[in-house]
């Protein structure tokens, strides 16, 4: 059971933990697998950025991405998800909802869209969910984000999925 969500509660950084898609037939998938990592940022002045990448992504054979093969580029695209823009929290009929007004995105089809997410806070976890209508039926997306541990002086922490 989550508690009431206020903008100040979700502002700041969140580390990716899990993205689960549940299909009408009961199947459950994780689009980027167990080794995925990511970061979700909500600023106090209304901007947001979300990025998730699959674990084990292979580097390009050459250092310059412009020299990558079409296969390498397609694999890089398939293993990464990102968009950014403005955000706001609104009251929904079933609880709080976050609106993401997308202004930049890896997927050009997202630019100019509004992405709505139901929002729940459970302890230090932020759970965002949405239903997506597809030709094959409704899919329910649930993304779990956790507050990252405090940064250690002199070091950079990975945003890889925590095991807890």
Backbone as JSON, one array per atom type, in Angstrom:
{
  "sequence": "XXXXXXXXXXXXXXXXXXXXXXXXXXXXXXXXXXXXXXXXXXXXXXXXXXXXXXXXXXXXXXXXXXXXXXXXXXXXXXXXXXXXXXXXXXXXXXXXXXXXXXXXXXXXXXXXXXXXXXXXXXXXXXXXXXXXXXXXXXXXXXXXXXXXXXXXXXXXXXXXXXXX",
  "N": [[0.85, -1.18, 0.0], [0.64, 2.16, -0.89], [1.62, 5.53, 0.04], [0.22, 8.88, 0.24], [1.19, 10.89, -2.45], [3.25, 13.65, -2.98], [4.54, 16.48, -4.82], [7.08, 17.27, -3.73], [7.89, 14.9, -2.59], [8.7, 13.24, -4.66], [10.56, 14.65, -6.09], [13.93, 14.89, -7.17], [16.57, 12.41, -7.4], [16.24, 9.08, -8.71], [16.99, 5.66, -8.74], [16.96, 3.1, -11.15], [15.17, 0.08, -10.72], [13.4, -1.98, -11.54], [11.55, -3.02, -14.42], [8.59, -4.11, -15.36], [6.43, -5.85, -17.51], [3.14, -6.76, -17.82], [1.04, -8.94, -19.46], [-2.22, -9.46, -20.98], [-2.7, -12.2, -21.09], [-1.39, -13.13, -18.9], [1.35, -13.46, -19.06], [4.62, -12.27, -18.12], [7.13, -9.92, -18.65], [10.49, -8.55, -18.68], [11.64, -5.82, -20.13], [14.35, -4.94, -20.46], [15.84, -6.77, -19.11], [17.46, -8.47, -16.29], [19.9, -7.25, -15.66], [19.7, -4.55, -16.1], [20.05, -0.93, -15.94], [19.46, 2.41, -14.74], [18.29, 5.83, -14.56], [16.2, 8.21, -13.06], [15.14, 11.47, -13.01], [13.65, 14.12, -11.28], [13.13, 17.49, -11.22], [12.82, 20.29, -8.95], [11.79, 22.48, -10.2], [10.18, 21.55, -12.22], [11.17, 19.94, -14.36], [12.09, 16.87, -16.02], [13.85, 13.75, -16.47], [14.4, 10.62, -17.91], [16.13, 7.58, -18.14], [17.02, 4.38, -19.3], [18.99, 1.48, -19.54], [19.87, -1.62, -21.06], [21.57, -4.32, -19.46], [24.94, -5.43, -20.07], [25.44, -4.33, -22.6], [27.05, -4.15, -25.7], [30.07, -2.54, -26.6], [30.66, -0.33, -29.4], [32.51, -1.41, -32.29], [34.33, 0.41, -33.19], [35.65, 3.48, -31.87], [34.27, 5.9, -32.56], [30.92, 6.64, -32.76], [29.67, 7.25, -35.17], [30.89, 5.67, -36.98], [29.85, 3.21, -36.56], [28.3, 0.06, -37.38], [25.17, -0.61, -39.1], [23.83, -2.67, -37.76], [25.06, -2.57, -35.23], [24.18, -0.05, -34.43], [21.4, -0.43, -34.39], [21.21, -2.39, -32.37], [22.15, -0.86, -30.22], [20.12, 1.07, -30.04], [17.92, -0.61, -29.44], [18.62, -1.44, -26.91], [18.33, 0.67, -25.17], [16.53, 3.3, -23.55], [15.05, 6.42, -23.43], [13.87, 9.6, -22.39], [12.92, 13.07, -21.98], [11.68, 16.08, -20.43], [9.02, 18.18, -19.33], [7.37, 17.93, -16.12], [4.54, 17.15, -14.05], [2.49, 16.69, -11.17], [-0.67, 15.29, -10.74], [-4.04, 14.94, -9.52], [-5.58, 11.86, -9.78], [-8.35, 9.67, -10.63], [-7.93, 7.23, -9.43], [-5.89, 7.77, -7.73], [-2.72, 9.54, -7.28], [-1.23, 10.92, -10.26], [1.44, 11.13, -12.57], [2.37, 13.41, -15.0], [4.24, 13.39, -17.88], [5.53, 15.58, -20.07], [6.79, 15.23, -23.03], [9.72, 16.43, -24.5], [12.19, 15.87, -25.63], [13.58, 12.85, -26.95], [14.83, 9.5, -27.32], [13.32, 7.87, -28.99], [11.75, 9.09, -31.71], [8.95, 9.22, -31.98], [7.95, 9.7, -29.46], [8.36, 12.39, -28.9], [6.71, 15.35, -28.17], [4.59, 14.04, -27.07], [2.38, 13.16, -24.33], [3.06, 11.49, -21.49], [1.47, 9.51, -19.26], [1.56, 8.45, -15.91], [0.57, 6.34, -13.31], [1.17, 6.89, -9.88], [2.87, 5.66, -7.05], [4.11, 5.68, -3.74], [6.11, 3.65, -1.84], [7.57, 3.19, 0.98], [10.93, 3.82, 0.39], [10.62, 3.56, -2.27], [9.55, 4.35, -5.54], [6.86, 3.76, -7.51], [5.86, 3.59, -10.72], [3.25, 3.33, -13.04], [1.46, 2.23, -15.96], [-1.07, 1.64, -18.42], [-1.05, 0.17, -21.62], [-2.49, 0.2, -24.74], [-2.45, -2.15, -27.27], [-2.35, -3.71, -30.55], [-2.41, -6.41, -29.88], [-3.68, -6.49, -27.45], [-4.13, -5.3, -24.04], [-1.36, -4.06, -22.28], [0.28, -3.95, -19.18], [2.46, -1.76, -17.75], [4.92, -1.58, -15.26], [7.08, 0.25, -13.43], [9.72, 0.27, -11.2], [11.41, 2.37, -9.05], [14.13, 3.37, -7.0], [15.38, 5.28, -4.25], [18.65, 6.35, -4.71], [21.68, 5.2, -3.08], [23.6, 7.32, -0.88], [26.15, 9.31, -2.32], [29.51, 8.32, -2.38], [32.4, 9.98, -1.17], [34.63, 11.04, -3.69], [34.0, 9.0, -5.44], [32.04, 7.4, -8.02], [28.81, 6.23, -8.13], [27.25, 3.36, -9.42], [24.23, 3.08, -11.29], [23.07, 0.67, -11.46], [20.72, -2.01, -11.28], [19.61, -2.72, -8.07], [19.99, -5.47, -5.81], [18.26, -5.86, -3.75]],
  "CA": [[0.0, 0.0, 0.0], [1.43, 3.37, -0.98], [1.13, 6.69, 0.77], [-0.09, 10.01, -0.61], [2.37, 11.4, -3.14], [3.31, 15.08, -3.21], [5.69, 16.78, -5.68], [8.35, 17.28, -2.98], [8.25, 13.52, -2.28], [9.34, 12.55, -5.78], [11.64, 15.46, -6.66], [15.27, 14.37, -6.91], [17.06, 11.29, -8.21], [15.76, 7.72, -8.47], [17.73, 4.63, -9.46], [16.14, 2.04, -11.73], [15.19, -1.22, -10.07], [12.68, -3.02, -12.26], [10.49, -2.67, -15.36], [7.85, -5.34, -15.6], [5.25, -5.7, -18.36], [2.21, -7.87, -17.66], [0.13, -9.06, -20.6], [-3.56, -9.96, -20.64], [-2.68, -13.66, -20.92], [-0.67, -13.46, -17.68], [2.81, -13.42, -19.26], [5.34, -11.14, -17.55], [8.47, -9.75, -19.22], [11.31, -7.42, -18.27], [12.17, -5.42, -21.43], [15.8, -4.79, -20.51], [16.47, -7.86, -18.37], [17.83, -8.32, -14.88], [21.1, -6.44, -15.48], [19.46, -3.19, -16.56], [20.3, 0.18, -15.02], [18.84, 3.64, -15.22], [18.19, 6.98, -13.67], [15.03, 9.07, -13.23], [15.34, 12.73, -12.3], [12.58, 15.1, -11.23], [13.62, 18.71, -10.58], [11.8, 21.06, -8.22], [11.18, 23.48, -11.09], [9.28, 20.94, -13.18], [11.77, 19.21, -15.46], [12.34, 15.46, -15.72], [14.62, 12.98, -17.43], [14.4, 9.19, -17.6], [16.91, 6.76, -19.06], [17.21, 2.99, -18.87], [19.73, 0.7, -20.52], [20.03, -3.05, -20.8], [22.89, -4.72, -19.0], [25.73, -6.18, -21.03], [25.49, -3.74, -23.94], [28.37, -4.27, -26.31], [30.56, -1.29, -27.19], [30.88, -0.36, -30.85], [33.84, -1.91, -32.67], [35.19, 1.6, -33.35], [35.29, 4.47, -30.84], [33.36, 6.92, -33.05], [29.63, 6.01, -33.06], [29.32, 7.49, -36.57], [31.49, 4.58, -37.75], [29.19, 1.95, -36.18], [27.5, -0.58, -38.42], [23.73, -0.49, -38.88], [23.48, -3.67, -36.75], [25.49, -2.02, -33.94], [23.28, 1.06, -34.1], [20.09, -1.01, -34.05], [21.35, -3.01, -31.04], [22.26, 0.22, -29.24], [18.78, 1.64, -29.91], [17.07, -1.59, -28.77], [19.05, -1.62, -25.52], [18.32, 1.95, -24.45], [15.25, 4.01, -23.54], [15.3, 7.7, -22.79], [13.14, 10.8, -22.78], [12.98, 14.16, -21.0], [10.75, 17.18, -20.67], [8.4, 18.78, -18.14], [6.52, 17.01, -15.35], [3.67, 17.68, -12.99], [1.71, 15.69, -10.44], [-2.09, 15.65, -10.73], [-4.91, 13.97, -8.84], [-6.32, 10.98, -10.68], [-9.49, 9.03, -9.96], [-7.44, 6.1, -8.62], [-4.72, 8.21, -6.98], [-1.9, 10.53, -7.97], [-0.69, 10.6, -11.58], [2.5, 12.01, -13.04], [2.34, 13.69, -16.42], [5.52, 13.73, -18.5], [5.35, 16.24, -21.35], [8.06, 14.87, -23.65], [10.27, 17.39, -25.45], [13.29, 15.18, -26.32], [13.49, 11.41, -26.72], [15.52, 8.61, -28.25], [12.29, 7.46, -29.95], [11.13, 10.32, -32.22], [7.49, 9.19, -31.82], [7.61, 10.19, -28.12], [8.47, 13.85, -28.83], [5.41, 16.01, -28.25], [3.54, 13.25, -26.41], [2.21, 13.25, -22.88], [3.11, 10.15, -20.92], [0.81, 9.52, -17.96], [1.94, 7.34, -15.05], [0.04, 6.28, -11.95], [2.33, 6.98, -8.99], [2.74, 5.21, -5.65], [5.32, 5.64, -2.92], [6.12, 2.57, -0.85], [8.88, 3.38, 1.61], [11.84, 4.6, -0.46], [10.4, 3.11, -3.65], [8.56, 5.03, -6.36], [6.34, 2.82, -8.49], [5.11, 4.25, -11.78], [2.61, 2.31, -13.87], [0.56, 2.69, -17.02], [-1.58, 0.61, -19.32], [-0.82, 0.49, -23.03], [-3.34, -0.57, -25.67], [-1.74, -2.59, -28.46], [-3.21, -4.6, -31.35], [-2.5, -7.7, -29.21], [-4.36, -6.37, -26.17], [-3.61, -4.32, -23.09], [-0.15, -4.41, -21.52], [0.46, -3.09, -18.01], [3.86, -1.48, -17.43], [5.18, -1.15, -13.89], [8.5, 0.57, -13.23], [10.06, 0.54, -9.81], [12.6, 3.2, -8.87], [14.51, 3.49, -5.59], [16.32, 6.35, -3.97], [20.0, 5.8, -4.73], [22.46, 5.45, -1.86], [24.38, 8.55, -0.89], [27.42, 9.21, -3.06], [30.71, 8.25, -1.55], [33.38, 10.98, -1.62], [35.65, 10.6, -4.64], [33.58, 7.87, -6.27], [30.78, 7.48, -8.75], [28.01, 5.02, -7.9], [26.52, 2.83, -10.56], [22.78, 3.07, -11.14], [22.63, -0.69, -11.79], [19.64, -2.55, -10.46], [20.02, -3.28, -6.78], [19.5, -6.84, -5.62], [17.36, -5.94, -2.59]],
  "C": [[0.89, 1.23, 0.0], [0.83, 4.49, -0.16], [0.85, 7.82, -0.22], [1.2, 10.58, -1.18], [2.21, 12.9, -3.35], [4.53, 15.37, -4.07], [7.03, 16.74, -4.94], [8.82, 15.86, -2.66], [9.0, 12.84, -3.42], [10.45, 13.36, -6.43], [12.99, 14.88, -6.24], [15.58, 13.19, -7.81], [16.5, 9.96, -7.74], [16.57, 6.76, -9.33], [16.77, 3.54, -9.93], [16.28, 0.76, -10.93], [14.55, -2.3, -10.93], [11.68, -2.41, -13.23], [9.83, -3.99, -15.74], [6.64, -5.01, -16.47], [4.41, -6.96, -18.19], [1.2, -7.82, -18.79], [-1.2, -9.64, -20.15], [-3.58, -11.46, -20.42], [-1.89, -14.11, -19.7], [0.85, -13.49, -17.83], [3.39, -12.16, -18.63], [6.72, -11.1, -18.18], [9.17, -8.57, -18.56], [12.04, -6.96, -19.53], [13.68, -5.34, -21.52], [16.54, -5.81, -19.65], [16.91, -7.48, -16.97], [19.04, -7.41, -14.67], [20.93, -4.99, -15.88], [19.81, -2.16, -15.49], [19.66, 1.43, -15.59], [18.76, 4.69, -14.14], [16.96, 7.79, -14.06], [15.25, 10.31, -12.38], [14.1, 13.6, -12.41], [13.15, 16.34, -10.53], [12.46, 19.44, -9.91], [11.11, 22.08, -9.12], [10.46, 22.86, -12.28], [9.88, 20.26, -14.39], [12.03, 17.77, -15.03], [13.19, 14.85, -16.83], [14.62, 11.54, -16.97], [15.26, 8.47, -18.62], [17.11, 5.38, -18.44], [18.01, 2.3, -19.96], [19.85, -0.74, -20.07], [21.43, -3.3, -20.28], [23.62, -5.46, -20.11], [25.73, -5.62, -22.43], [26.92, -3.79, -24.47], [28.81, -2.91, -26.84], [30.7, -1.44, -28.7], [32.31, -0.83, -31.13], [34.83, -0.76, -32.83], [34.73, 2.66, -32.36], [34.27, 5.52, -31.3], [32.03, 6.27, -33.42], [29.18, 6.22, -34.5], [29.88, 6.39, -37.47], [30.85, 3.22, -37.42], [28.4, 1.38, -37.35], [26.01, -0.37, -38.11], [23.27, -1.47, -37.8], [23.86, -3.16, -35.35], [24.56, -0.9, -33.5], [21.91, 0.55, -33.68], [20.14, -1.65, -32.67], [21.44, -1.95, -29.95], [20.89, 0.85, -28.98], [17.89, 0.69, -29.11], [17.41, -1.75, -27.3], [19.01, -0.36, -24.69], [16.96, 2.61, -24.61], [15.48, 5.32, -22.82], [14.33, 8.76, -23.31], [13.23, 11.82, -21.65], [11.98, 15.23, -21.38], [10.27, 17.79, -19.36], [7.58, 17.72, -17.43], [5.64, 17.78, -14.4], [2.91, 16.51, -12.39], [0.27, 16.17, -10.39], [-2.86, 14.57, -9.99], [-5.66, 13.18, -9.9], [-7.46, 10.33, -9.92], [-9.04, 7.88, -9.06], [-6.21, 6.48, -7.81], [-3.88, 9.16, -7.81], [-1.35, 10.01, -9.3], [0.4, 11.61, -11.91], [2.33, 12.16, -14.54], [3.74, 14.06, -16.86], [5.2, 14.33, -19.87], [6.69, 16.14, -22.08], [8.5, 15.9, -24.69], [11.48, 16.84, -26.2], [13.21, 13.71, -25.98], [14.34, 10.66, -27.73], [14.55, 8.19, -29.36], [11.58, 8.72, -30.45], [9.61, 10.37, -32.04], [7.05, 9.69, -30.44], [7.59, 11.72, -28.05], [7.1, 14.47, -29.08], [4.29, 15.24, -27.58], [3.47, 13.58, -24.92], [2.14, 11.81, -22.38], [2.56, 10.22, -19.5], [1.21, 8.28, -17.18], [1.19, 7.44, -13.73], [1.24, 6.21, -11.02], [1.99, 6.5, -7.59], [4.1, 5.3, -4.99], [5.15, 4.55, -1.88], [7.5, 2.61, -0.2], [9.74, 4.29, 0.75], [11.74, 4.17, -1.93], [9.31, 3.95, -4.31], [8.14, 4.05, -7.44], [5.45, 3.59, -9.46], [4.51, 3.19, -12.68], [1.69, 2.97, -14.89], [0.09, 1.49, -17.82], [-1.41, 1.1, -20.75], [-1.71, -0.42, -23.88], [-2.51, -0.88, -26.91], [-2.69, -3.44, -29.3], [-3.39, -5.98, -30.69], [-3.21, -7.66, -27.87], [-3.7, -5.34, -25.28], [-2.39, -4.89, -22.37], [-0.05, -3.43, -20.36], [1.95, -2.98, -17.71], [3.95, -1.04, -15.97], [6.69, -0.97, -13.75], [8.73, 0.92, -11.78], [11.41, 1.25, -9.76], [12.88, 3.29, -7.38], [15.46, 4.66, -5.41], [17.72, 5.75, -3.98], [20.72, 6.05, -3.41], [23.25, 6.73, -2.01], [25.7, 8.31, -1.62], [28.58, 9.19, -2.08], [31.72, 9.27, -2.06], [34.41, 10.35, -2.56], [35.23, 9.46, -5.55], [32.27, 8.12, -6.96], [30.06, 6.16, -8.55], [27.32, 4.63, -9.19], [25.03, 2.9, -10.26], [22.23, 1.69, -11.53], [21.57, -1.14, -10.8], [20.2, -3.15, -9.17], [19.4, -4.65, -6.61], [18.54, -6.96, -4.45], [15.97, -5.51, -2.94]]
}
